[in-house]
Amino acid sequence: MRKAIKQIRDLLGRIYGAQGGALAWQRIAPLIENFPARKRSKKAYFTEKDAVLITYGDTLRAPGELPLTTFRRFAVRYLKGLFSTIHFLPFFPYSSDDGFAVIDFFNIDPHLGTWHQIAEINQDFDLMIDYVVNHFSAKSQWLTNYLADRTGFEEFAIAVDPATNLSMVARPRALPLLTPFLKPNGQSVHLWTTFSADQIDFNYKSLAVLEKMIDILLYYVSRGATILRLDAIAYLWKEIGTDCLHRPETHLMVKLFRAILDLLAPDVILLTETNVPHHENIRYFGNGNDEAQMVYNFTLPPLLYHSFLKQDATALSEWARGLPLASASNAFFNFSASHDGIGMRPLEGILPASEQRALVAAAQACGGEVSYKRNPDGSQSPYELNITFVDAIIGNETAAKAQKFLASQAIQYALPGVPGTYIHSLLGSCNWRAGVKSSGRARTINRQKLQVQTLVSELKDPGSFRARVLNGYRHLVKIRCQQAAFHPKAGFEILNLDPGVFAIRRFAGPQVIHALTNVTARTIPLGPTCLAEQGELRDLLTGQRYTPDSLVLAPFEYLWLSPGCDA
């Protein structure tokens, strides 16, 4: 206990200086002392049984029913026993950005339900909760308090003279960095707004902000969170004259969150969300034991897309060789689709500009949109592709579109790490063009609201695209969570079989699995020498048996082969 407290106080001193750190400790000590600490209950943070379903609280709707109640009924029927954890994107009262401009960090949006509905879902699933650490809503009482100079809120936001040179600041949006607001006394202030004029950046140099955010952190833990997603964490600390990205203080703040949780709730996992190149992303693991336990594997979605578009897995295979992590406390959060889109920055240094442009053109040709970021020289470049992963992968494919999409997901689920699936991928959703037209926002394309009665009717037809995707996905997840070789920390080796095949060997104890995926529309014979030493192989997904000299992969076929395996 004393050692943990010393670590927390040392971190505060490194962030705020000796005097500021002492004052910071005075403010957060009561929060720590009053929190009912618990001991570690799990031997490891992750197992092969872990899989996360990502959703908005109101993706599924039914007339006259709270969406969280609707979701729970659907989840118990279709997801229980497959997905260990539900990640709810921000479900708090908000003013814009589908939840990420939070008005009230402590309550559930009443249009969705209450904490009671969340507790009911928590009976069957673990919870991942969005910890929106970078900004708050311009419609919140907190901004009103700041503008009125009320006690405790005088430095809650970051006011900057608009004449200040901010050209070095990294910009994830092609929008103004500063937004003007008028105080009640008539004074105009320009506030730092990284993501939109409705999202006011917190000023973490204020101890009042620190205290409030630690309070929120612990509140989410008290409400059952087992994973906290640190939204937009890379932008947390601002220092004019720098790019304000991944600042040392930001990493120290993640260490602080980790130290507090290690003391009070050691089973709770921190997951950092940083849509940046891979080498920047993995820095949030720290030394392996002092920052985030998981980071989003942001390079995976665009490389997966590239592999199926080019029908060549070479780049994906080469990148995947660099995924080993030394610490048993760390794992990648592997995902292919999100509520935003397919990030392009992670491809920097991996794919040449010409191939990145090909991805942009292909996404647009399939009805997708492109969101841009502003560069220091004033130019713009693609930041993310706004398109459902279903439409991105199947492209103009007609005959085998469900098979092709599921092949992409089989790769995601075979990689080392914890898999996460966005609900619209699970349900085979396509681009929601009507939503984009209605909202005027490109990101709406993958945020469709579904009437659950209509959805269930589609799923009852085994020949429907949604049913074929969902049933294939459920089988994939069911088989995966039974295999020790798919433990997030199990060993792996990337195999060179054919440029059109992504092949990975996973192993743990006596079990070995060769996960092979054909990313092409052609049949690929793998030849008599492939896996020759293994003897007879059995596909865990279908039960079919193979000998190494008879391996032929049909277009977009995926196999999880284990030698001498009996189901």
N, C-alpha and C positions, 0 to 999 in steps of 0.2 A: 504493500500500500504506500509506504513512504517513498519507495523508489519510483513508483508510478506518478505520484504527486510531484516529485522532484523533476521527472521528465517533462511533465506538463508545464511546470513553472519555467524550466529551462527553455522550452519552446516559445513560451510567451515572451521571455526576455530576448530571444533571438529575433522575434517578429517586431516587438514594440520598444526594445531597449530596456535597460535595467529598471528605470523608474516606471516606464509605461507598462512593462511586464508585471511589476508588482501591483500596479493599479488594476491591470487586467485580471490578475488572479483574485483580487478582492471582489471583483464583480462576478466571476464565474464560479468561485469556490462554493457559494451557497447552492448553486444548481447541482454541482457534483455531490456535495454532502447530502443533499435531500433526495437524491435519486436512489431508488432501491437497487443496489448493485447485485449482480448475479454472477455465478461462476460459470466457467466454460462447461458446456454440456456435450459438445461434439468433439470427437477425436480429430476430425479434419474439417476444413471449411467446405470442401467439395467432394462429391462422389459421382459415380457414373449414373446415378439415379436423378441427378439434377438437370432440369431443363426448365426454361423460363418462357412463359407466354406473355407477350407484350400487348397491351390494349389501352384504349381510352375507356373511361368509365361508362360512356354512353355509346360505344360502337354498336351495341345490340340494344334494340328498343322494342317495346311492346306497349300498345295503348293502355293508358290508365295504370301503368306500373313504373316504379322507380327503376331506372336503368341498371343500378347495381343489383337489384333483386332479379332482374331479367338475366343479367350476366351470370349470376350465381347458378340459376337453374340450368342454363346452357352449359356452364362449366362442369357442373356435377355430372351431367349426362354425357358430355363428349370429351372432357379433358382430365377428369379425376383419374389418378393412377398413372398418368402419362407425364404431365407437367407438374413439377414439384412446387413451382413458384409462379405467382401472377404478378407481373409488373404493371401497375396502373400508372400511366402517364398522369401529369398533375390533375388531381381531382378536387381541387380547391376552388372557391369562388375566384373568378378571374374576369379580366376585361378584354383580352385579345389573345391572339396566337394560340388558340385552342387549349388554353390552360397555363401557358408559360408566362403570362403576365398576371401574377398571383396577387389578389386583393387581400386575402386572409389566409395565412399559412397554417392556421390551427383548426380550421373547420372544413368539412366536406361541402362541396357545392350542393345546395339543397335540391337542385334539379336532378342530381344523381342519386342522392340518398343521404345517409348519415354514417357516423363511425359504427353504428350498430350493424349496418349492412356489411361494412368492411370486416367487422369482427366475425360475422357469420361466414364470409368467404374464407377468413383465416382459419376456420375450423377444418377446412379441407385442403388448403394451400398455404404455403409460406407467402410472405408479402415483400415485394420490392416497391419502395416508395420514392417518388421523385423529391429530392432535396434541392430546390431551386435556389442555389447559393449566390448567383451573380446579380440578380435584379428582382425588382418588385414592381407592382402595377402603378402607373401614374394616377389611377383612380382609387388608390388605397388611402386609408386614413393616415398611413405613415408619411405619404408625400404631403398631405394636407398639414400634418404636424411640422414637417420640415419647412415648408414654405412659410408657416406662421411662426417659426423660430421657437417652437415649444420646447420646454426643458427635456433634454435627453435626445432630441431629434435635430439639434442645430447642425450636426455634421453627418447626418444619415446618408445624404447623397453627395455627389462630387460636382461642385460648381467650378467652371473653368471660363476664363476670359476668352471669348470667341476669336480674339486676335492671336491667341497662343498657337504656335506651330505644333500641330499634332499629326504631321504627315507620317511619322514613324509608326504610329499606332496600327497594329494588325487589325484588319477589318473583315469580318465574316459576312458583311452585308454591303451592298452598294447603296447605302443610306447615310445621311448626315450623322456624325458621331455625337454632336451636341444638339440638344433640343431646348428652345427657350420656354421658360415658365415665368409667370408673374406672381410675385408675392402680394399678400393683402395690403402691404404698405406702398404698393406701386413699383417696387424695385423689380427689375427684370434679371433673371439668372439663367445661365445656360448650363444644363445638366448633362452629365455623361450618360449616353444611352447607346450601348454597344449594339443592341439588336433591333430596337425600334423606338419611336418616340413615346410609346406607351410602356416601355420597360426601362425603369430607372435603375442604374447600377448602384449597388450598395457601396458605401465607402468603408472598407474594412480597416482604415486607419482610425476609425471611430470605435472606441471601446463599447459604446452603446450598441453598435451594430454587432460586434463580436458577442456580446452578452445575449442579444436577441437570437442570433443564429445558433448559439450553443443550446439555448432554451428550445429552439425548434428541433434541433438534432435529437435531443433527448426525448422530446415529446413524441416524435415519430417512432423511436425505439419503444416507448411505453405503449404505443398503439399497435405494436406487433411487427414492426419492420425487421426483417432479417437481412435485407440488402438495402442500402441507401445509394441511390444513383445521384452522383454529384454533377448536376447539369451545368454545362458551360464553364466548368471549373477552371479552364486554362486562362480565362479572362479576369479572374477574381481580383487580382491586385494591380492597381494602376500606378505607374511612375512615369510622369511626363518626361520625354526625352528618350524613351525606350519604346519597344513595340508592344509593351504591356501584355505580353503573352508568356505564360510559363515563368512568371517572375519567381525568384527564390522564395519570396514571402508566400507565394501561392503554394509551393511545395511544402513549406513549413506549416501552412494552415492545414493541408491535408494530413500531415504528420500529427498535428494537434488533434484533429478530429479522431484520428486512429488511436492516439494515446488515451483520449478520454473514453472511447469505446472499449479499448483493451482493458481499461480499469473497471468500467461499469457494466458492459455488455459484450464480453469477448467473443461471442458467437456472431455478432453483427458484422456484415461485410460492407466495405466501401467499394463502389464501382465508379471509376472516373469516365466521364463522357467528353472526349477530346477529338474532334474531327480534324486531325493533323497528320503529318507524315509519321510513319511507323516509329522511327528512332526518337521522335519527340514524345509520342504516345507512351512508350514503355518506360519513360523516365518516372511516370507516376507510380511505378512499383517501388520506387525508392531503393533501399538496399535489400529488398525482398521481404522485409518484416516490419517496416516502419511507415509505409504509405498505404496505397490502395491494395487490397487483395486481388481485385480484378480491374482490368481496363477493357474498354470496347476495342474489338479488333477491327478498326475502321478500314484497314487495307483490304480485308476480305471481300466485301461486297463489290467494289469496282473491279477487282482482279477476277472474281468469279464471273462477273458480267463479261469482261473481256475474253475469258476463256471460251465461253459459249458463243460469243459473237464471232470470234476469230476461228473457233473450232480447233483450238490449240491450247493445251494446258501447260506449256513450257514455262511461261512467266509465273503462273500460280505455283507450280511445283518448285521453282527456284526460290521464290519468296518463302514458301512454307518450310523450307529447310532451316530457316532462321528462327523458327518459333520455339525452340527449347527454352525453358525457364529454369533457373538454378534453384529457386526457392520453392519448397513444398507448400508455402503459404500463398502462392500466386497462381493465377490462371487467366487466360484470355476469355472474354465474353464474346463468343462467336455468333455473329448475326449476319444476315444478308439483306434484310429489309427493315426499314424503320418508318416512323411517322413523317420524317422529313424527306429523305431521298438517298441517293447513292453519292457519297462524298467523293470529290475529285482530288482534294489536296493530298490524301494518302498515296496517290500514284506518283507524286513528285520523286524523281530519282529512280523510279521503277519502270515506267513505260515512257517511251518517247512522246513528244508533243503530238506527232502525227497520229499515233494510236489513241491518245486521249481525245483528239478531235473526232476520231472515228466513233468513239463511244457517245460523244455529244450528238453527233449527226444521227446515229442509230436510235438513240433515245427519242429525239425529236421526230424521226420518221415513224416511230411507234406511238405517237401521240403524247410523248412526255414533254416536260418543260425544263428549263435550265435556270437555276438561281446563280447570281454572280456575286463575287466579292470585289471590293475596291482595293487596288494595289497602291503602294506608297507613291508611285509616279502619276496617280490619278486614273490609270487605265483599269479595265475590269477583266476578270478572268472567271471561268466556270468554277463555282464553289461546290455545287451538288446538282445531280440530275434528279428532277422530280418526276418520278414514274413508279408505278408499282413494280415490284421485282418480278411478278408474274409476266407483265407485258414486256419488261426488259429482256427476260430470258426467252420467252416463246417467240418473240418477234413475229415473223410472218409464218412460223411453223403452224401447220393445221392438223396433220395426221397424228402427230405424237406430242401434242403440246403439254398434256398432263405429265407424261413420262419425262419430257425434257425438263420441265420445271422441277419435278421431284428429284431428278438427277442432280440438279444444282444444290438442292437441300441435303441430299445424301452426302455430298462433299462437306458441307458445313458441319453436319453431325458426326463426321468421321475424324475431324481435326481435333487436336488436343485443346481442351478448354471446356467451358460450360456453354451449351448452346442456348440461344434465345430466338424465339420465333414471333414475328409480328402477326397479329390476328388476321390481317388481310392476306398474308401469305398462306396461312393455315387454311383459309376459306377460299383460296383461289380467286381473290378479287382482282378486277382489272381497273384500268384508269377511270377515275371518277371525273370525267370532263365537265359534267354539269355542276359539280361542286366548285371547280376552278372558275367557271363562268360566273357562278353566283357570288363567290367570295372575293374574286379578283386576286387570289393568292395561289401561286404555283404549288405550294406544299399541300394544299387541300386535296390534291389528286389522289392521295393515298390515305385519306381520312374519312371515307364514306361511312355514313350511318346506315345500319341495316335493320329492317324490320324482321324480328326473329321468327315470326310465323312464316314469312315468305322464305327465309333462309332455311328453316327446317324442312319446308316442303321441297326445296331444291335438293337438300341432302338426302331425302328419302328416295330420290331417283338415283340409283347407283350408276347410271350412265351419264349423269350431269357432270359438267366440268368441276363444279364445287365438290360434289361427292367423291369424284375420283381423286382430287387433290387431298381432301380431308382424310379419306380412308387410307390413302397411300401414306400420308404423313403420320397418321396415328400408328400405323403398323411400323413405320420406320422408328418412331420414338419408343414404342413398346419394346422392340427388339434391342435397341441401343441400350436402354437403361438396365438390361439384364446382363450386360457384358463387362466383365472386369477390365478387359483390354481397352474399353472406351472411358475408363476413369480419366478425369481431366489431367491427372499427373502421370498416367501410364506412358510407357515409352513409345516412340514412333520413329519411323524412317520413311523418307520419301523415295519411291522407287522410279527408275527410268525404264518404262516399258514401251511407250509409244507417245509421240507428241500429242496425240489425240486422247490420251488416257491420263487422268489424274489418279495416281496410285499411292496409297499410304499403308504401311504396315504398322499396326498398333499391337502392343504386347504388354502383358502384366502377368507375372507368375507363369503358369504353364500355358496360358491362353495366348494365341496369336491370331490376329484378324488381318486379312489383306482386303482393304476397301478399294475397289477398282471402279472408276466411273468413266464412261465414254462420253466425251463432251462434243462429239461430232454426229453428223447425220449419216455417217457411213459405217459399215460393218468393219470391225477391226479384229483380225486374227492375231493372237498374241504369240503364237509359235510354240514349238515343243520345249524350248529352254526356259520359258517363263515359270518361275516357282517350282522348278523341276524337283527340288529337294523335298518338297512338302508332301508328296504322295497325293492320295485322294483328298479333295477339298469339298466342303459343303457350304452352300450359300445359306447364311443365317436367315436371310429374308424370305427365301422361297422353299428351302429344304432340298433344292436340286443339288445333285452331286456332279463333280467335275474331276477330271484328271488334268494335270498341268499341260499335257500335250493336246488337249481338246478345248482350250479356252478361246472362245470367240465372243467378242462383245458386240451385241446388236446396237444400232443407233440409240444413243442416250441411255444405254443400259447401265445399271449399277449393281455391283455384287459385293457382299461382305463375306469373304471366304475364310473359313477356318479349317485347318487340317484335322481330319479324323474327328469332326465335331458331331455330336448327337444332340438333338434339341431336348 
